[in-house]
Amino acid sequence: MSIFKRSNPFLAVHYLLLSLAAFLVLFPPYVVFLNAFKGTEEYNVSGVFDLPDSFFNMENFETVMRIGHMGRAFWNTSLILVLALIGNIIIGTMAAYALGRFEFKLKKAILGGYVLATLIPSVTTQVATFSIVKELGLFNTHMAPVLLYLGTDVVQIYIFLQFIRGIPFDLDESAMMEGASLARIFRSVIFPLLMPATATVTIIKTISIYNDMYIPYLYMPAQKLGVVSTSLMKFAGVNSAQWNLISAAVVIILIPTVIMYLFLQRYIFSGIVSGSVK
Amino acid sequence: MYSSIYKKQKMIVLFTFLLLPVTLLILFSLYPGVMLLYLSFTSWDGYSAAKGWVGIDNYREIFRNSEIFSVFSHNLYYFFGGIIQNIIALYFAVVLNKKLRGRNMYRMLIFLPYIMNSVAIAYMFSYVYDSQHGSLNALLTAVGLDNLITSWLGNKHTVNISLAFISMWKYLGFNMVIYIGALQSIPDDLYEAALIDGANERQSFFYITWPSILKIVELSMLLTVTGALEVFDLPFVMTKGGPAGASDTFVTKTVDTAFHYSNYGLASAMGVVLLVIVIAVITIQRKFILREEKG
């Protein structure tokens, strides 16, 4: 067996399989990318794998932006994303400080509540959640998804809680020696030290909120409140089988996350790892 | 832990810091859970004020109507897909954890689908699978496998495999990155010691790597099972459960029952059944892990 280690005949097999995986990953986006640049007449006569006449043909993208109201969709998504992120960070750090630094009667119950919340598949409780959102008068407002992202997705609490346990308590104590209030300790000591966890939460939440379709679909059906996911669904529904247009819409929606991914790759990997091993 | 000056402050901090998070948790997570349980015993239609109590009729309906429970057989495709996905992900993780030329590029590529918008992925693959214009059929023609050409999403024998493949395509990289994270937490000197003792690659995998990552493998399997039980967006966007219900999953069926047929009572009962199954799976898994630790 040991002779294999030096020459490593497996290496060729590894590369073969890796290349196959790379091909399978890139095949669907590649085809979409090619056809996004083809005008309707050109599309009808060309093969799926043919290169477009010109990669500068922006006609489809303009159509998608105009008819699919993509500008508005990006605005709605960004608004929800920013509000939900701010809320997630404030709520997550505060809850983690209270739960991670103090002993009190209800602590076990609250932690248990969070565990229970992760077990409940949120798609199935929408029937009940729907009536609550309606009664609060939040149906068809931006606040419906914002609050739902804050209230039902509790991964961020775990990330902050896990991280706060690694911050030595000596820091709190020395601040107390100097007479700092607890609120002050949170603001000036704990919150800044939670920064790496905040970065992780920001990355994970951005991906999940940008990619979510179901919550906006159910709670903001109004035309002017479309986010990127729901706008794409509407656009593709109306223009079904016009694959060149749908391809352009798909490309427009994929670009922001792919660019973010290229730049923040390392942080996304470590964020994913710490977010899942809670 | 805290001197008396901080006693009062502590109460204030606990109250103000936890009020909002706990309110949101109760309002949007726990209370809907309780409501779901209550509604499952009613015949509520989703809009009228009256919520007629029907006892366990809804549950009886679920277990009696073979059509409802049989959709779980469609979820099985995603479960088996998930298992294959875990095996491939672990393989790539082990390979890409070595010093290998271009490993960063492969890592980046294989993970790429995970960050993509799920609706965009759905339409991208609708295009791949399209019977006339689709690139899969074009590819098959190009390599001379014309006899395999079919309407991938319109054929009840291929629709679930086609959908489950997308799920694998999307989550493989995620799985792989988790496994790489686990592999990197294994100290190098263990492998060095094994090398000195004359262990080969296969032996160091089964005696060092595998036991160290077993916990993560179990966690992944748990996610695979619950993920397969809760599959929703791919069939919802791509096939609407078609052709003729062949790609319905338990959750698309639940959503349809509530929002399409306005049978919120029955849909709630289906939600409760799913919740019970998920909790049962998690409990069994926990017991299984605990027993292993004792042994």
Interface residues (C-beta under 8 A of the other chain):
Chain A: M1 S2 F4 K5 H14 L17 L18 A21 A22 L24 V25 L26 F27 P28 P29 V31 V32 N35 G47 V48 F49 I91 G92 M94 A95 Y97 A98 L99 F102 E103 F104 I110 G113 Y114 L116 A117 L119 I120 P121 S122 V123 T124 T125 Q126 V127 A128 T129 S131 I132 L147 L148 L150 G151 T152 V154 I157 M176 S181 L182 A183 F186 I207 Y210 N211 D212 M213 Y214 L218 V228 S229 T230 L232 M233 A236 A241 W243 I246 S247 A249 V250 I253 L254 T257 V258 M260 Y261 Q265 I268 F269 S270 I272 V273 S276 V277
Chain B: M1 Y2 S3 Y6 Q9 K10 I12 V13 L14 F17 L18 L20 P21 V22 L24 L25 I26 L27 F28 S29 L30 Y31 P32 G33 M35 L36 L39 G46 I88 Y91 F92 V95 L96 L100 Y106 R107 M108 L109 I110 F111 L112 P113 Y114 I115 M116 N117 S118 V119 A120 Y123 M124 F125 S126 Y127 V128 D130 H133 G134 S135 A138 L139 A142 W169 L172 G173 F174 V177 I178 I180 G181 G198 N200 E201 R202 I216 L219 L223 T226 L229 E230 F232 D233 V237 V251 T254 V255 A258 F259 Y264 A267 S268 M270 G271 L274 L275 V278 I279 I282
